[in-house]
């Protein structure tokens, strides 16, 4: 069990955003800690997933940088575990991985990770990715809640989606796509713009994952899934007409 000390309490009350870094390589932890601190972030590092989970029960960070190859946890499973928990599902996660396989990256994004960086990486790129993900997360809609035909309701502040009053569990990525569409009903978003909103830059590789997310989203929304429309050759939109 990780105990909080006085400095931890002061960190929690400071205006700095807190970043958790989970990696079993001390050299990488030291490097990432140094550059994130220089960029104005407060950093808490862990070499195993269980220590992070123990600490997470007391201090919730603004973002987690998560290695996929940990001694005690598979990073993808740890990401999935966090995204399924209502208390932690809102925390952005950047995957840090030595794996170059496309399917690992696609799977990570599909279970809710917000971005990924492949080792070896530039510390400048890492800091830029962290800032970009946090900027996206800070862009809270001025409208707290939207309702489509009393069929679909989305609460942007509570990160809740209900269909005919029944709460629907979505991954972080699915919620972000739904929010993007719902904030501008009738507006057609290209696959590229949807990927950009998720912080994914490799459009040529991952373009088709948008279709997978939309398919899963429609299935989870059940009768409300018909509100999301495919505009052939362009992208997707959501509106009240169906």
Secondary structure, 3 states (H helix, E strand, C coil): CCCCCHHHHHHHHCCCCEEEEECCCHHHHHHHHHHHHHCCCEEEEECCHHHHHHHHCCCCCCEEEEECECCCCEHHHHHHHHHHCCCCCCCEEEEEECCCCHHHHHHHHHCCCCEEEECCCCHHHHHHHHHHHHHHHHCCCCCCEEEECCCEEEECCCCEEEECCEEECCCHHHHHHHHHHHHCCCCCEEHHHHHHHCCCCCHHHHHHHHHHHHHHHHHHHHHHHHHEEEECCCEEEECCCC
